[in-house]
Amino acid sequence: MVLLTSHHTTVSSPTTPQDETVLVAMDVEWTKNYRIRNGNIPFCYSLATITIPAHPASQPVPTGKLEFAFTSAYVEHADETQTLIRRADADLAHALGHARYLVGHQLSSDLATLTNAATNPPPAVTRARAAWAARRQPDPDRSQIVDTRYDTDQVLRCTSRRLVDICTDLGLDVTQPELRGSMTAMHRTWLTTGSPELRERLTVLNLRHSLSTALVALHTLGIVRWPPGFNVNRLLYQHLAGRYAWLDSPTFHQLL
């Protein structure tokens, strides 16, 4: 299992835990096989955790005042699927225990894929699925679920609900040079070749998805602001440079 846990603080002044709001965004990638029942198999996931300092409700927070943390897990062999699901379940349990918001883009599909591929029902994933289904009835005692595919109509002008189109509509630059064909095909090629660059491309793509989803949710909630054309790749580089050689490649640097 290839793992990443990265913490980086950019908050300019100290805050106490009760002054902060925590949002966790999750993105799961899986091989797709619709010809057989429960044929979709997860192969990586990432979490972007954003801590928002105390602020007046009428004044959105600039991105420079946020604290970011990232978690990523990627299987090295196909037989690590259950280990990946257990790690994802543990991370979700932690998120449900401390995050004010749990978000995803079509999060219901991510959670269903984890559930259907598991040999035993993952308890935190099961709780998250129930919270997703009840997200229209907020409960102060649980994390509020925001699904950026279904819960963002009020801030969008575009008709598409693809994440990349939503980001463009909201002024986020999320150029993704990693994608060549489908992620399923890229993952299968990586399992065959063991190319470190190919695996890093997929991991960075997954991390960009979770980070972009987090920013879209924060905008939808009216919490955060950014200038038009805000470069999400630059934000990834600032927080993860040195962790992945792909981020220091000439191709990626052209995005910065």
Backbone hydrogen bonds, N-H to C=O, Kabsch-Sander energy under -0.5 kcal/mol:
donor,donor_aa,acceptor,acceptor_aa,energy
2,V,74,Y,-3.2
3,L,1,M,-0.6
4,L,72,S,-2.3
6,S,70,F,-2.9
8,H,68,F,-2.2
19,D,16,T,-2.0
20,E,16,T,-0.6
20,E,17,P,-1.3
21,T,52,I,-2.2
23,L,50,I,-2.7
24,V,101,Y,-2.5
25,A,48,A,-2.6
26,M,103,V,-2.3
27,D,46,S,-2.2
29,E,44,C,-2.9
31,T,41,I,-2.7
33,N,31,T,-0.5
36,I,33,N,-0.6
39,G,36,I,-1.3
41,I,31,T,-1.6
41,I,39,G,-0.5
43,F,29,E,-2.5
44,C,29,E,-1.4
45,Y,73,A,-1.9
46,S,27,D,-2.2
47,L,71,T,-2.6
48,A,25,A,-2.4
49,T,47,L,-0.6
49,T,69,A,-3.0
50,I,23,L,-3.1
50,I,48,A,-0.5
51,T,67,E,-2.6
52,I,21,T,-3.5
52,I,50,I,-0.5
59,Q,56,P,-2.0
61,V,223,I,-3.6
63,T,225,R,-0.9
65,K,62,P,-2.1
66,L,63,T,-1.7
67,E,51,T,-2.0
68,F,8,H,-1.6
69,A,49,T,-1.8
70,F,6,S,-2.7
71,T,47,L,-2.2
72,S,4,L,-2.5
73,A,45,Y,-2.2
74,Y,2,V,-2.1
75,V,43,F,-2.3
80,E,77,H,-2.0
81,T,78,A,-1.1
84,L,80,E,-2.4
85,I,81,T,-2.3
86,R,82,Q,-2.3
87,R,83,T,-2.2
88,A,84,L,-2.6
89,D,85,I,-2.5
90,A,86,R,-2.2
91,D,87,R,-2.5
92,L,88,A,-2.4
93,A,89,D,-2.3
94,H,90,A,-2.0
95,A,91,D,-2.4
96,L,92,L,-3.0
97,G,93,A,-1.1
98,H,94,H,-1.1
98,H,95,A,-0.7
99,A,95,A,-3.0
100,R,22,V,-1.9
101,Y,22,V,-1.8
102,L,144,Q,-2.4
103,V,24,V,-2.9
104,G,146,V,-1.6
106,Q,104,G,-0.7
109,S,106,Q,-1.2
110,D,106,Q,-1.3
111,L,107,L,-2.7
112,A,108,S,-2.1
113,T,109,S,-2.4
114,L,110,D,-1.9
115,T,111,L,-2.3
116,N,112,A,-3.0
117,A,113,T,-1.7
118,A,114,L,-0.7
118,A,115,T,-0.9
126,T,122,P,-2.3
127,R,123,P,-2.2
128,A,124,A,-2.5
129,R,125,V,-2.3
130,A,126,T,-1.8
131,A,127,R,-2.3
132,W,128,A,-2.4
133,A,129,R,-2.1
134,A,130,A,-1.3
135,R,132,W,-1.5
137,Q,134,A,-2.0
142,R,139,D,-2.1
144,Q,100,R,-2.9
146,V,102,L,-1.7
148,T,104,G,-2.1
148,T,146,V,-0.7
150,Y,147,D,-0.8
151,D,147,D,-2.8
155,V,152,T,-1.9
156,L,152,T,-0.6
156,L,153,D,-1.0
166,I,162,R,-2.4
167,C,163,L,-2.6
168,T,164,V,-1.9
169,D,165,D,-2.3
170,L,166,I,-1.7
171,G,168,T,-1.4
172,L,167,C,-2.9
173,D,230,F,-3.3
174,V,172,L,-0.8
179,L,176,Q,-0.7
186,M,182,S,-2.1
187,H,183,M,-2.7
188,R,184,T,-2.2
189,T,185,A,-2.1
190,W,186,M,-2.2
191,L,187,H,-2.4
192,T,188,R,-1.5
193,T,189,T,-3.0
194,G,190,W,-3.0
199,R,195,S,-2.0
200,E,196,P,-2.4
201,R,197,E,-2.5
202,L,198,L,-2.0
203,T,199,R,-2.3
204,V,200,E,-2.8
205,L,201,R,-2.2
206,N,202,L,-2.2
207,L,203,T,-2.6
208,R,204,V,-2.7
209,H,205,L,-1.9
210,S,206,N,-2.0
211,L,207,L,-2.5
212,S,208,R,-3.0
213,T,209,H,-2.4
214,A,210,S,-2.0
215,L,211,L,-2.2
216,V,212,S,-2.5
217,A,213,T,-2.4
218,L,214,A,-2.4
219,H,215,L,-2.3
220,T,216,V,-2.6
221,L,217,A,-2.2
222,G,219,H,-1.3
223,I,218,L,-2.6
224,V,218,L,-0.9
225,R,61,V,-2.1
229,G,171,G,-0.7
230,F,171,G,-1.7
230,F,227,P,-1.1
232,V,173,D,-2.0
232,V,230,F,-0.9
233,N,173,D,-0.7
235,L,231,N,-1.4
236,L,232,V,-2.3
237,Y,233,N,-2.4
238,Q,234,R,-2.4
239,H,235,L,-1.4
240,L,236,L,-2.1
241,A,237,Y,-1.7
243,R,240,L,-2.2
244,Y,240,L,-0.7
247,L,244,Y,-0.9
248,D,245,A,-1.4
249,S,246,W,-1.5
253,H,249,S,-2.4
254,Q,250,P,-1.4
255,L,252,F,-1.9
256,L,253,H,-1.3
